[in-house]
């Protein structure tokens, strides 16, 4: 199965947070195969992944090691990406951490860390990208949220709080910067079975229970998020902004 081709993404300057693992790695590969000039940040060393992508796609991504909770470092990485590839006109905020936690055990330090990863980094990445998009005459921002907050899922209230806020922020930014030709949309995945999910939480009972909720009876994998992201980034969705696109196999029914 191959992803759809969006010709307008060829040569576009794309910046992806958390682009070296899980869903982010699939997104990096997806944009590279469109011919985009991709830069991505990852806290861990993703140089080997970047080398493999260069070999497999013929298009080398720019890997910039960075902790997205360090706002100064994130801004510096985005500036380096713009120097290398031209102003970032597609921003994909994907980096997240859904560490499970009991509400009564959460202290202020954990709360602040969770919001720094899952929400603050999104806001400041948008803030850093928007001036270049304004100068370029427009751009597209895709903010990854989650269906977990729509479902009222328990077991990680700090994370679901951030995801609800991501959707709210997406709507506000779409309204504020629409006159500049900047589109801002959210993408809400269902349970995507990344290596992290399989290692930490995907026990047989949980997998069976979730699949029972899905209309489509197969588990989701990272590449299932690629087509929707490419669509939101491309001119194919040029009249779409301030929206929340759900890709979850049919758990949350919207409309």
Helices and strands as residue ranges (DSSP letters): G 7-9, E 13-17, H 22-33, E 37-42, H 47-57, E 62-65, H 71-85, E 90-93, G 103-105, H 108-115, I 116-120, H 121-136, E 139-144, H 148-151, H 157-177, G 178-180, E 182-189, H 195-200, H 204-213, G 222-225, H 226-233, G 235-237, E 244-247
